[in-house]
Amino acid sequence: MKQPGSSRGRLFVTVAGRELSVSNLDKVFWPGDGYTKGDLIEYLVTAAPYLLPHLAGRPLNLTRYPDGIGGKSFYQKDIPGTAPPWVRTVTIAHGDHDVNYCLADSPATLAWLGQWGCLEIHPWLSRVDRLDNPDLVVFDLDPTPPAGFGEAVEIAFAVRRLLSEHGLRAYPKTSGATGVHLYLPVIRRFTYKEVERYVGRVADIIHQALPGRTTRERSVARRRGVYIDHLQNIKGKTLAAVYGPRPRPGAPVSTPVTWEELPGVRPEEWNLRTVPGRLARLGDIFAGALADIQDPGPMMAALGLTGGYEPTAPASEGGQGRWEPTDGLRNLNLTPVSSEARRGASSLPPGADRRAYGGKRPPEPGPEPPTAPRSSEPAGRG
């Protein structure tokens, strides 16, 4: 980004050949850390080669913080006519009104979002050419105190183990808060409702295997443990973009990690300052979430998802009873073991950048997930 003149007032910069008006680049957006609007724009432009492929063709739900994380915030979906002419949008009908969603397809658009104070960029799970058929399935692992990031890691490995029983591979990233997000790239054959039911069924199975560590309670106030939020797979629901900044102290970034790294990750170490260097060293280790397209249909069939399924909480959490697994899954052992036993467990995703794994193929995953260090971090939405 070419930035002539002072950072005070309004000025014009050139980003990837497009001229953009910016202002107040020295306004502090993360007051406890000193990161400014200029730092945000610089990060988005630097991360653009890695971030844009994951946003391509996806409508964006945005959250704006014009005065930084200490000020008021508001959701922004509809892009006004005053946006630069090169900012692409897609019009989607919502009942009796239309919404013009942003489509980020250039570094300049990301810089404009930064100028707009968009500290959260949340892409849809489907693309504009087939809005009703997601090509990503997400497992949002959201811990509630006393559970923290370490407990979310344990459940991530349990989900990974269950998916691997059916030949499926998920890709992890930090939420940028205390949670973990797992992405399963899928063929565009299923509806949002089918995908939501599928994740709900997986959540039920994990909860039955690990009832003391997970919860199916939808009420945040009554939750204890890690909640696998299947409802994040509803059409229009979104999660923080991979490589997207978060409006939390420390300017954290939702960062992809390898399965090998995950047990030892400290999510707060990945932020506006540190992530660009990681990208330069490793490249996009989340590329598998774009290229490794899989078919969860056989697993859906094995779980008996033929329609009409609604996830329910166990009776102990206010539900009407819990789902009983099929015989083929009844004896699946998901009890965590020590992190030392499986700390190195990881598999190289098809087409992944081998630099992310030190040039070596990691060992194949073992039968049980590791136990990550326990955490007492405060809860935060993924």
N, C-alpha and C positions, 0 to 999 in steps of 0.2 A: 504494500500500500504506500503510494507516494503521498507524503504529508507536508505540503509547503507551509511556511509561516508558523504563526503562534497557534497553540492549542486552545487559546481563549477565543470566545465569540464564534462566529460562523465562518467556515472556510470550505473550499472545494478540494477534494482529493480524487485521485484516479486509482481505481481498483480493477485490475484485469482489463484495462482498456475502457472502463466505464467511469464517467464522472459522477461523483456523489457529493452532496452537500452534508457536512457534519458540523456539530457544534458542541461546545463544552466538553472537550475530550479529557479535561482534567477533573471533571466531576467524579467524586469518589462513589463507587457503586458498592464496594465491600469495605465499610468504614473501619472494621477491626484489623484489616489487612492492608489497606491502602490501595487496593486495585481500583482503577478508574474506568470510565467509559472507554477511553482510548485503549486501555489494556484489553478490555472485552473485544473491541473491534479488531485489534491486532491479533488476538488469539483466534477469532473466528476466521480471519483471512488466512492465517498460518495453517489452521486445521482443515481448511476447505478441501484440499485434495483427498482427505480421508473421510471427512464428514459428508460431503455432497453425494457420493454414491449411495449412502444410506438414507438420504432424503429424496432422492430422485423419484419424481412422479407421485410423491405422497403429499396429500394436503397436510398443512401444519396447524396445530393448535398452539397458540403463543401465549405467554404470560409476560406482561410488561411491568418493569419496575423503573419508571422514569427518574426517580430520585434514589435509586439503589435499594439494597435489601432492607434498609431501615425505614423506607417510605412506603407509601401506599402502592398496591399492585392491582392489576386487573387483567382478565382474560381478553385476548384479542383474536378473533377468528376472521372477521370480515376486513378485507384490505380496502382502504378508501381509494377513491379516484385520484387523490393527490400523490399517490406513490409514484416513484419514477416509472417511466413507460417500459423499462426493461424488466421490471418485477413481474414475473408470470403469476397468474392466478387461475383457479378453476372454480366454476360456479356450481354449487351443490344445493339442491332444494331441501329445505327443512320445513315441512308443513306448508304454511302460508307465506313463507319468505325464502329468499335465496341468500346464500353466504358465499362471498368470494374469498376462498382460501388461498393463502400464499403457497407457491411451489418454488422451493429454493433450488435453483439450477446454476448458480454462479457465485464466485467469491464476492462479487459486488452486492448480490442480494443478501448474503450473510452479513456484510458490512452494514448494509442498510438496516437490517434487523438489530444489529448492535447499536446503531445510532438511535433507533426507536426504543432502546432500553429493554429489548427482549432477552431476559436472563434465562428463560426456559423455552426450549424449542421441542415440541412433542409431535412427531410424525405419526400419521395413521399407519395401521398394519396392512393396509391394502393400497393399491396404486390407482391412478385416475382411470386407466383403461378398463379396470374391473373392480370397481369400488366395493362390490358386495362379496368379493372373494379374497380374503386376506392371504398374503404369501408369507406371513410370519405368525407364529403362535408364541405367546409370551407366558412365562411363569414368573409372576411378580411375588417375590418372597419378602414379606414385610414383617419384621420383628417388632414386638411390643415388650417394653420392660417388664421383668428384668432381662428378657432376651435381647440380644443385640446382633451385631454383624457376625460374630462367631457362630451363633446359633443358625443364622440364615445360611451360612456356608455349609453347615452340617446338612440342612434340608436340601440345599442345592445338590449335594452329592447323592442324597437319597433319590431325588428326582432323576438325576443322571443315570443312576443304576436301573431304575424302573424303565426308563426310555431305552436303555441299552439292551434290556431283555427283549425288546422288539426291534432291534437294529437301528434305533434312532439316535441322533447326535444333537445335543443342544450346545449353545455357545454362551458363556457367562460374561457378564459385565457388572461392575458396581453400579448401584443406583445413583451414586453421588451423595447418598445420605447413609442410612444404616442397613439398607436392604441389598438384595442381589436380584438381578434380572437374568433369566435364561431365555434365549431365543431359539426357536426351532423353525428353520425355513422350510416351507411346505409348498407342494403343488397347489395351484389356484383352482381347486375343485370344490372346496368346502365353503359353507356359509359361515358367517360370524357366529350364528347360534350353534352350529355343529362344533365349531372350535371351542366356544365357551363351555359347552357341555363336556367336551373331551378333557379340557384342563380341570374342570370341576371333578370329574371322575378320578383323574390322577391325584388331585388334592385329597379326595376322600380316602384313597388307598394309602397314601403316605400318612394321613392322619391316623388311620387304623393301626398302621405299623408303628407309628411314633406318637402316640396320643399325648404324652407328656411334653413333647417338644413343639407340636403344631396345634393349630386351632382352626375350626371351621366357623367360628363366631364372626358374623359380619359387623357387629357393633364394636367400634374401636374401644369404647369404654369398658367393654366386658371381655376383651381379648386377653389371652395369656399365651405367650409362645409366638411361633412364626406362622403368619397367615399366608396361605397360597391364594392370591387374589385372582380367581378365574374370571371375575367380572371385568378385568382389564382387557378382555378379549371381546367385549361388546363393540359393535360398530360405532366409531367416533371416539371411543375411549383410547387414551394414549399414554405412553410412558416417556420419560426423558430420552432424548436422542442419544445414541452412542456418540461419544466425544462432546456431548452438550454440557455447558456449564450449569451450575445449580445455584439458586439464591440462598445460600447458607454460609455461615462464617467459614473462612478459609478458602472461598471461591473454588469448591470442589468441582470435579468434572466426572460425569458418568463414563467410566473407563473400562474397556474390555480387558480381560485377563485370561491367561491360559488356565486350564484345570490344574496344571502343575503348580502355578503360582497361588491359586485361590486360597489354600489353607493359611498362607502366611501374609496375605494382603492386609494392609492398613489403608482403608479407603480414603482417609484424609490426606494421604501423601500424594494423591493425584489431583492436581489443581491447574489453574490457568498458567502457572509458572512452570510446572514440571511435565505436563503432558506433551507439549511440543517436542521436548528432547526425547521422550519415550517414542513418539511417532517417528522421529528421525532415525532412531536406532532400530526399531522393530517393524516399521511399516504398519499396515492395517491388519492386525491379528483377528479382526472381526469379519474379515472378508468371507469366511465360510458362511456367515449368516446371509450372504447374498448369493453365493455360488452352490452351496451344498443343499440343493433342493431335494426334499424327501417326501415320502407318502405315508402319512400316519393312518391311512385307511385300514390296513390290516390290524394295527393296534386298537383302533376304534372298534373294529368288529370283535376282536378278542375280549374287549371290555363290555361287549353287549350293547353298544351304543346304536340302537336302531330307532331312536326317537323317544321322546317323552321323558327323558331323564332330567331331573332337577336335583342338584346337590342339596343335601340336608345336613344340618349339624347333629352330632350325637346328642342323645337325651341329656347327658351331663352338661351340655352347653346350650340347652334350650331348644334342641331339635326334637324330631319325632323318632329318633333312632338312627343307626348308621348303616351304611351300605355294606353288605357282605361280599367279599371278593369271590371270583370264580375259583374253582378248584386249582386251576393252573397258577393262580397268584396267591392262594391262601398261605402257602409256606414260604413266600418270598422273604428273605432275611434282609431287612433294612436297618438293623441295629448298628449304630455307628461304632467303629473301633478306633484305636488310637491313631492320631495323625501321623505318628512315626511309621505306622504299618503301611500307610498308603500315600504318604505325602507326595511321592513322585508320580502318582497315577495320572496319566494323561494320554490322549491319543491325538495324533496329528491329523487335523481336518483335511479332507480332500481339497487340493488346490491351495492350501494355506502357505503363507510365507515361512519357509523353514528357518529364516533368521530369527523368528519369534521363539524358536525352540533350541537356539544355540547350534543349529546345523545338524541336530541329531533327532531321530525319531524317538519320542518318549515311549515308555513301556505301555502296554495295553492295560485298560482299567481292570482292577481286581474285583472280586465279588462283593466287597463291602465298601461303603464310603468312609472317609476319615472323619474324625472328630476335630473340628477347628477349635482354636482357643476361645474360651468363653469371654463374653464382653458385657460390660455394664453401661455401654453408650446409651444416651437417650434415644428414644424412637424418633423416626422421621419418615415421612411418606417417601416411597421410592419414586 
